[in-house]
Amino acid sequence: MSAAIAAAAAAALRSQRNSIGTTSAPAAARSDLHQSFMYHPPMMLLPPAVSRYESQKRQDWSAFQQYLRDHRPPLVLSRCSGAHVLEFLKYLDQFGKTKVHAEGCPLFGCPQPSPACPCPLRQAWGSLDALVGRLRAAFEESGGDPETNPFGTRAVRLYLREVRDAQAKARGIVYEKKKRKKQYEEPRPDAMMFQH
């Protein structure tokens, strides 16, 4: 402890004792006061807690790598294509929790799914979309080239769009493509002057 800190602590302790009165203050209060001026070594800095997103991204990346190892024949990441990503997404459907009515089902197009329906459970479109986004980021963070990222291929984007549209149709929701408004530019007055 440096001399300046020790002197400041002693001065503060003296002023506290004068205001409390050493004879009338209970021993516990004096002990607490003494503890507050003792030197406490700095706490060790712990690494910052990993965010939920980062944790989920690591878990997803690990699951995809395990899928590649279990694939027959086993695949290495450098040879992975959009087709393999589609296989992985379809494989995940078996663990889905979202009921998607088939077109022949009487509940097809109903917004409220019935638990008695025999239609299969699938991965929700939003979950797949978020998963692909996390895996795309994890691929690039692990040294993959953004130009060859299998999670960003056109086939994966089209598959996600098809899943979204099919699930929306099964629930009776229509996604309409947003139309861009045409921006009307008023002719500039200086441009009109030169037109004769």
Order of alpha helices (4+ residues) and beta strands (2+ residues): alpha-alpha-alpha-alpha-beta-beta-alpha-alpha-alpha
